[in-house]
Amino acid sequence: MFFETLKLALRAIRRNLLRSFLTVLGVVIGVAAVIAMVTIGNGTTAQVTAEISKLGTNLLFVRPGQFGPGRAATDAKKFTIRDLDAIREQIPGLRAVAAINQSSQTVVFSGQSRQTTIIGSGNDYLVAQNWELASGRSFLPSEERGGQAVCIIGETVRSRLFGSTPAVDQTIRVGNVACQVIGLLDKKGQSGMGSDQDDVVMMPLKVFQRRIGGSTDISSIMLSAEDGVSTAKVQADVERLLRERRKIIAGRDDDFTVNDMTQMAATLTGTTTLMTGLLGAVAAVSLLVGGIGIMNIMLVSVTERTPEIGIRLAIGAVERQVLMQFLVEAVTLSVFGGVVGIALGLGIAYTAVTLMSVPFVASPSIILLAFAFSAAIGMVFGYFPARRAAQMNPIDALRHE
């Protein structure tokens, strides 16, 4: 019985192929939009999470000044090496404590030059960033204490300055400082902001302060908490310690900022997930429009086929059979549109994420939901025209012209 009804529905669809195609176009666009938006959003979320994890785990950044609308920012007192030592000695649960001073300088080797980022820090910077060395070695304790002019370079600097020549043990000029290359950083690629993380030269903090920065100030401090240690507790401990060291009385705002990367990662992931949901909801509206299109065309079809309905009812077909015939026809159209929409949406999403260089993360639950929703659209919006056909008076239907 069902298969006979399905054959009747398919026959009716084949009789008006162009109209059937235009009928399901709304469902196709709606489903494709939902699938594409959610898949691209999932890929963006995965990319943001991966980029943040590249920075290291359980990270906190301490910077002088307050940032944000309406907050004083720039002229706050910078940190000193004594602040760094106090954090290292008095805050428990820290895996690495790295001072960071940064500047842009020209590096030169054998007639080749390049403007790049110079970071003054120590081995703790590599630990906090989970950054391995591709070759060479890290700083010796004597080099960090004595401020010897040695440096570790990123892959971009190596390729631009040295080409196929081995870089380790060569001497480059960083600004006005002759610096021996002792190591090569493992390649990291672009950050989430699009900057090249490998376009960098690292040197001991004391060399940077004495030969490039010209002061003993520290611009920022990077902290990495040990696994299992609450970053919220570390943040609270650091804030308390720095308030004491900077003599900030009760009731006054901090003149520094401690940012917890775990919280920032959760915020960014939550934001991208929310945006994905909103875009998916907007796209779902077009599915409703597609359903209205199906209902409209089915009403026209019922009107056109009134004599056919009258004949079926006159020779013994019951209301339920006529209702099923038109309902199956509407559901078949919407399900077909759903399948085509899923394939189209995945194709659009794959093309988009390839161009955006983000992962392709298809969600099976969203695909199943979109398919089920498209079937439900056909059932809901096809019911009214089907019931109208089923409730026709056979005599009036036969007289219809």
Disulfide bonds with the S-S distance in Angstrom:
none
